[in-house]
Amino acid sequence: MSARDPDLSAQPLPGCGPILPPHGTTAPPLRQQVFEAVRSHGQMSRIDVAKHLDVSPASVSTLVSDLINAGLLCEVEAPREPGGRGRPPVALAVRPEAAFVAGIKLSDVFHTGVIIDFAGQVVAEARLHRQSLRSEFDLLVEEAEELLTRMLVEAGMERSQLSAIGLGVPGIVDHPRGVALWSPIIRGTELPIAERMTERLGVPVQVDNDANMVTLAELWYGGGRRLADFAVVTLEYGVGMGLVIDHKLYRGAHSVGMELGHIKVQLDGALCRCGQRGCLEAYVSDYALVREASVALDLHRTSSDSAQVILESLYDQAKAGNEAARTIFRRAGRFLAAGLANVVNLFDPSLVILSGARMKYDYLYAEEVLTEARAMTLNKARTLPRMETNAWGDLVWARGAATLALAAVTEKRAGESGG
């Protein structure tokens, strides 16, 4: 950009320095902050809420009364101190039945889904096996509806009892518009998933990249609850990444950032399913390992669901001492280490979490890989972040998607304009 760029010099503003919005406009309304403080602690007294938020007890009492009248909070008996006498102490808690939301993770082989209550507890779950790895948009909508129906039956609920649905989709997703710009599991581009799903399911739907859903799960329920910033790297059929900055999910200027799987690690290298060559995903993901196994070990896919069989066979052979199998995992691990080092060098997070079903393949995610990643990091007189693995089951993706919906409902109902 030159010094004469019109964005910089056409109409200079008086003064200097960034022009910030009025103080506090990015923070939730105090009513919502009170509610979220109670939910994040499970139970909390009025005075503890006031201390936690650094506001007056009188303000908290007024807002708590409003939230109780709105049916969002309730009073519960708090644990009594040993030897305590008199009236039992009173605490505040979320009314779980105040709202229910669903989360659905659309994937390559299995779709997963959960229903959670307003306190974030799972009340139903379901799985659905896909018929093909890539399908038409209309078929995907039908599969999502079938999965939702299964969950509602398990929960004994009607669809009208749901306040919102969160949807996690692999690929590049424009979250504010609810559009999948590209997804490896759906034919076509610029797909208005949120709009179509809302029309079909009859419940407001929010959609986001699936790696962001795992990151939300870590932020709300896992290792990131007390951290201001951390990164999550997901490894499944593809490679994804989520980033939290200042306790919030960061998506990028156009809501399509953090595509770690598509950073280039080898010029003119292996073909990635995005259509480009040399992506990290093309060396580390499930389909990359299956490709290598078919060449080195003569293991070939015979059906749409045989990738898992090949991966298990590859892993078993590596554990048994097969050098070709070990070489495949070792090579993928080195590429993964380079990717993790890039994450640390770019964002300097306090924690990097590796998440996904592939954590069980310790030949790929062993401590040696994390050690190599640290060695590749610019580490001159700096504190390196912790790196750890989290082998949550596949339902964590759906729980994160439900959390996306829960956050939207909370903002609407617990904000000052809600009720």
N, C-alpha and C positions, 0 to 999 in steps of 0.2 A: 504494500500500500504506500503510495507516494505522499509527500507532504501536501500536495494539492488535492488529495482525495476530497470530494465534495462532502463526504460524511463528517470530515474533521474540520473543514474550513469554510463551508458555504455560509453558515449563519452562526458564528461563534457566540456562545452564551457568556454572560458576565460571570466573574468569579472563576474558581477552579476547584477541582475535586469532584468525586462522584456525587451525583444528585440522588439522594436516598429518599425513599417514601417516608411519610410521617411515622414517628416512633410507634412501634407496636402494631402496625397494620398487617404484618405478616403472621402475628401470633393469633391463635384461636381466641374467640371471645372468652371472657372469664368464666362464664357459665359452662362452656365446654371444657375449659381447663379443670374446673372443679370435678366434673363428671369423670374425665379421663384420669385424674389423680386417684380417685376412688377405685376405678376399674384396674389401674395398673398395680395397685397395692392389694387388691382383693377385698380388704376391709380397711376402713380408716375413720377416725373420729373427726368431728368438725374442727376441733382445735388443731389436730394434726394436719388437716387439709390447709388450714390458714397458715400454719408454719411452713408447710411444704411450698406453698405458692407465694409466701411473703406478702399476704394481704390481711386485712382486718378480719377478725372473727365475725363481726357483724355482717360484713359483706358476704362471707361464706354462708352464714346462717340463712340469709335471705335467698341466696341462689340455691342452697340445698332444699329449702322449703319448696321452691319453684320446681326443682327436679323431682322431688317426691310427689308433688301434686300432678306432675306430668307423667308419672308412672315409670320413671327411668331409674330412680334410686329408691331404696327402702332402708329402714332401720333394722339392725340385727343386734343380738346380744354379743358384746365383745368378751373375749377371754378375761376372766377376773384375775387380778394379781394374787399370788399365794397369800392366804391369810386375810384377804380383803373382805370387808363387811359392807353392809348397806345395800342400796339399790345396785343391780348389776350395771356395769358401764354399757353405753350404747355406741355402736359403730354404724357406719354407712356401708352399703354394698349395692352393687348393680342388681336390678331385677332382671334375671336371665330371660324371662318370658316377654320382656318389653319389645323385643324384635328378634327375628330370625333371618339369617342370610345364608346363601349357598355359594360354594366355590367349586369351579370345574377346571380341571387341567386337561386340555386337549393335547394328545401326544401321538407318537408314531405307531405304537402297538397297543397300549392301554390308555383309555381315558379314566381319570379318577375324579371323585367328587365327595364333598362333605357339606353338611349343614351345621352351622354353629349358632348358638344363642347370643344374646347381647353382651354376655360376660365372656364370650370367646370360647366357650366349651363346645366340643363336638357332640352332636346329638344323633347324627346318622352319617353313614359313609357308603360308597358304592364304587365298583369298577366295571368297566365295559371293554371287552376285547374288540379291536378294530378289524374290519374285513380287508383293508388294504393300507399300505404305508402312505399313500397319497390319494386323495379323493376329491370329488367335486364339493363345492361349498354347500350345496343343498343337503348332501349326504351327511356332512359334518354337523349341520344344524339338527338333523334328525337324530344323530347319535347323541348330541348334547341333550336333547329333549328326553330320549330314552333313559339316559343316565340320571337326569333330574327326577324322572318318574320313579325310578328305583329308590332313590334317596328318600323321596316323600313317602313312599310306601313303608320303608323301614322306620321313619320317624312318626308315622301315623298322622301326617299333616296334609293339608290342602295347599295347592300352589299359591292361593290367595294369602296365605299366612306369611309368605316370604316378602321381605321388604326390598331386597336387591340380590343380584347375582354377580359374582366376580368371575372373570374368565381369564385363564392363563393360556397363551398360545406361543409356540416356538416361532422364532423369526423376528422380523422388524415390525414393531407395532407402534403406531401413533396413538398414544393413550388418550390425550384430550379429545381427539376426533373419533376414537373408537374404531380405527381403521387398521387392518393388517396390510402393510405395504407389500410384504412378501412373507410367506411362510412355507417351509419345506413340506408341510403336511397337507397343503391345500393348493389346488390348481388355480392359477389366476393371481392378479395383483390388485392393489387398491381395493381390498374387500371390506365393505362396511359391516364388520362383524357385530359390533355393539347394536347397531340399528336393527339388523336382521334378527339377531337373537332376541332382542326386546320384543319385536313384533311376534315372533314365533312362541316365545315362552310366556309372554304376558307379564313379565316382571322386568324392572329396569336392570340393564346389564352394563357392567363396566369391563373393559378388556385391557390387558397389558401383556408385555413380554413375560414368558414363564420364568425366566431367571429372576426377574423382579419379584415374582410371587414367592420364591424361596427366600429371597432377601427380606421380604416383609415378614415371613414366618420367623426368621432369625431375629428380626427387630422386635417383634411382639412376644415371642414365646421362647426364644433360644438364647444363644451366646451373645447377641448384640443388644440385649435389653438395657444394659447400663453403659453402653458405649456411644460416644458422640459420632464416631465414624468407623466404618469397617467395610470390607469388601467380601463378597461371596462369589466363588467360582463354581459353577455347576457343570458336572460331567455326566452326560447320559448319552442319548443317541447323537446329540450335538454338544457344543461347549457354549456356555453362557456366563454372564457376569452381572451382578447387581452391586450398586455402590450406595452407601449411606453417608451423608455429610450433614453434620449438625442435627443428628437424630431423625433425618428425613431422607427418603428415597430420592436419589438424584438420577434424572433421566436424560439430561442434556438439553440443549437449546431447543431442539425440535422433537424431543421425547423419544429419540431413536438411538441414543448413545450406548456406551458400555458393551459394544459388540466384540468382546474379547476373542470369541471363536473365529473372527474374520480379520484379525490382524495378520499381517503377512510374515511368515517365518522362513519361507523358502521361495525365492524368485523363480517363476515358471515351474513351480513344484507340482505336487499332487492336486488333482481336480477336487474342488470342494463342491458340496451340493448347492451352494449359492451360485455356481457357475464360474467363479473365479478360481485361480490356482494359487497354491502356496499358503492357504489359510491354516491357522493353528488347528482348527477343527478337523482338517483333512489328515492330520497326523495323530490326533489324540482321541477322537470320539469313537463310539461303538463301530460305526460303519468303516472307519479307518482301520481299526483292529481286525474287523472281519475281512477287509480287502487284503491286508497283509497276511492273514492266516490262510486265505484261499491260495495265495501265491507260494508262500513258504512251506505250508504244511498240507497242501492239497485238500483243504477243508472248504467245501462249497455249499452255498445256500441252495436249498431245494424248495423252500416255501417262504411265504411272507413273514413267518414268525420264527424262522430257523436261526436268525442272528444270535439270539440268546444261547441257543445250543452250541453254536460255533464259539462264542465267547467263553462259555463254560469249559468247552474242550480245550481251548487255547490256554486258559488259566490252569486247568488240571495238568496239562503237559508241561507248562512252565514250572509248576510246583514239583513235578516229578523229575525235573532235570533236563528237559528237552532244550538244547541250546538255541535252536531256531525260535522257539516260543519265547524263551527268555530275552532273546535279542529284540523281538517285536515289542515286548513290554518295556525293555530298557530304552529303546529308541523313542517310544511314545513318552516315556517319563522324562527324557531330556528335553523334548519339545515343551512338555508341560512345565518343567522347571523354568524354562526361558519365559514362558507366558506369565508365570507367577512373579518372576523378577521384574518384568515390565510393569505389572500392576503396582508393585511396591515402588518402583522408581517414578512412576507417573503420579500416584495418588498419596503415597506415604500413609496408608491406613494404620490404625492401631492394631488391627486384627485382620487376617485373611482366612476365611473359612472355605474349605473344599467340601461341597455338598453334592449328594446324588447317589443313586443306587450303585454306581461303579466304585464307591469307596471300598467295597469288599475285595476288589482286586489289588491286594497289597503290593503286588509286583509293580504296579503302575503308581500307586500312591504311598509307597513306603517312605520311611523317614529319610532314606537316601535322596529321594526326589526333593523333599523339603530342604534338606541340607544343601543340595546343589542349587536350588533356587536362591537360598540365602547367599551362597558364594557368588552367584551372578549379579546380585544386587549391588548397587553403588553403596558400599558400606564403610567408607572412610570416616571414622570417628562419629558414627551415627548409631542410633538405637533402631534395631530392626524390629519390625512388627512380629507378633506371634503368628504362626501358621498352624492350623489344626484342621482335622477332618471331622465331618459330621455325617454319619451314615444313617440319617433319618430315612424312614420308609418312603414309598412313592406318594403317600397321602399328604406329605408336607407341602407339595406343590399346590394341591387343592386347598389345603388349609390357608396357605398364603393368598390364594385367589379369593377365598371367603373373607379374609381380612381386608382385602381391597374394598369389597362391598361393605363390610362392617365400618370401615373408616368413613365411607361416604354417607352411610346412614347416620353415624354418630355426628358428623358435621351438620347434617340437616336437622336432627332431632335435639341434639344437646347444645347447639349454638343458640345465640340469643334470639334468633328468628324462629328457632324450632320450638317443639313443645309437645 
